[in-house]
C-alpha cells in the first residue's frame, strides 16, 4: 500500500513540474519607468511615469502590464496635463493602458545573458485594443531580468482625436520608452 | 507515515491544480494597489464660470491673461447696434504660486476699478486613498474704484473707495460632463450712497456647466441676493454662456444681465432685467502661459 502511494506521489511530483517552477518563474515589476515624447513641429511634450506594473510567467513566457495614465508627470504646463487626462486620454473612462501577451522567441529565461526578443500581444490605450509586436532588450542576471524597449504609438490607432488647430503642437506618432526590472515574485513577497 | 504521505498528496494535488490556474492579471492586481490619489481634473475650464469665480485656479507657475468684455444692453436697439457700440472691459492676470494657491489682479473700466485677489484650494475632489466628494476654494479680494472725487473740496478718504468680497466656492464634478457649484458669498462695500443701503451683502451663487464635447460646454450662473435693501434695489445676476477651449486658450461667450466682471459689481450692483431685454453680450478670453517649464 505504501509503495503504491509512493508511486503516485512520485508520478505527481514528476508530472507537476509546473508546480515548483511556477512560483520560481513568475517575475514581477512594480515601479517600472515609462516615458513618452510628442515631437511636433511647434511643441515638444515629454512626460513620464514610474507606476508601470507587470508580471511575467517565465514558463510559458506570457506577460501582462499595466500603467495608470493619471500618474504621467512632466508636460509643459499643468494645464497641458489636465488636457491630456481630460480631453485626449479620457482617464476617468480609461484609467489604464495595458499590454498583455507572449514572447514570440522560445528563449529560456532562466539562462543569464542578453537577448533581443519580440513581445507580441494586445496593447490597449484609451480603451482601444490593437495587436502589437514590441522589440525588447533583455538582460538576464541570476535573479533579475532588466527590460528596455522603445516603440511608437500612433494616436489615430487609438481613437485619440486632436483638433486640427493643434496638429502642429501634438505629434501623430508618440515615442514611448520603457525601462524596468523584473524580480522573482517570491522576493517581492518578502519585501 | 501513511498519514503524512496522504496529506502531502492532498496538498500537492491542491497546488498542482490551483497554481497554474492563477491568472497573471490576478497577480498584477495584487502588486499594483491604488497608491496615488485619483484627483478630479477640470471641474470647470475657466477660473470663472461666467462672471463669478469657479473653484479652478491656474496651475503651478501658470500665468493667465484674461480679457473680459461686456457690450452694452441689447435692448438699446439698432442705434447702438444692440449694445456693441458700448462696452466695458476688464483686463486681468492670474498666477498660480502653488497648485493650491493663486493671486489675481485686474482693472475694470467700470468706475476704473482695480482689484486684487487670492484663491486657495482647500479641498480637492478625489477618490482612491481618500474620498473627498467635492472641491472647495476660498476666494478673497479687495476692490478700489478710482474715479475722480465728485467734490474734491470735501475731506475724501481712500477707504471710501474700497469694497471687499469673500466667497466659499464648493463644486463637484458629478460626471465627466456635469459640474455644479454653490458659492456662498459675502460682499462689503465701505461707502454706500444712502444710510438705508447695506454695507454688508450676502448672496448665494449657483453655477454649473455641461460639456457637450471635450472642448465645448454650456454654462449657467445665478447669484441670489439674500433679502435686504440691496435685493430690493438691484437684480439677481443671471447668465448663460458657452466655453470653447483650444489648447492654451479658453473662450467664454455669454449673455448676462450684469455688466460687471468683479464680485461687488455682479453680486450687489446688477441692474439689468432679463424680462426687459436688459441683457449684455460678453466674452472672457483666457490665455495661459506656463512660466516654470520643466526640463
Interface residues (C-beta under 8 A of the other chain):
Chain A: X1 X2 X5 X6 X8 X9 X12 X13 X16 X18 X19 X22 X23 X26 X28 X30 X51 X53 X54 X55 X57 X62 X63 X64 X65 X66 X68 X70 X71 X74 X75 X76 X77 X78 X79 X80 X81 X82 X83 X85 X86 X87 X90 X91 X92 X93 X95 X100 X163 X165 X166 X169 X185 X188
Chain B: X1 X2 X5 X6 X8 X9 X12 X13 X15 X16 X19 X20 X22 X24 X25 X27 X28 X31 X32 X35 X36 X38 X39 X40 X41 X42 X58 X59 X60 X61 X62 X96 X99 X176 X214 X215 X245 X246 X247 X248 X288 X290 X293 X294
